[in-house]
Amino acid sequence: MDKYYYLIAQLPVLYFGRESALTMEQFLDEAAKWLSLDDFSRLEKVDLQATEINKNDPPIIRQVKDFELELRLELVNWRTAQKKNRDYKIMTFPANLVREGNPLAVEKNLLLWRWQFLEALEIGHHFDLDFLILYYLRLQILKRLFIFDKKLGREKYQQYYEMSL
């Protein structure tokens, strides 16, 4: 347990919208030095995109997966209703997250919503594996946030537009 103190104390603070001084790979490399093989194995398998709950998932991972699945199901229901010109009342997150802005702004809003959820889960977890799991998930959010490239996006849009003609 005391190894967690050393590892966590050296981690930089993460802020939504600011690139981290630490990459996911650097974080895992450092964690491998301090954690037991079992704990490290659990940590490196953590994936923000995963929603399927496994029997060996720790409770914090189950909470994250439940949250992500609810969010995705709500988005599917809302988008389906939009395509059919039907009203749909979003229950699991503020509707303005998806109603206001272009697709990139919506994606950023949803990433911020996930970030805030992870921060709320972090309460009471200061020097334990759950803290490291939540930290790693927030690194994944930051990686996703900073992969958006305007030039690349415009090129993809142009390709799809030309294919539809």
Summary of the structure (lengths in Angstrom):
residues: 165
radius of gyration: 18.3
end to end distance: 60.5
largest distance: 61.8
contacts: 405
relative contact order: 0.16
helix: 65%
strand: 0%
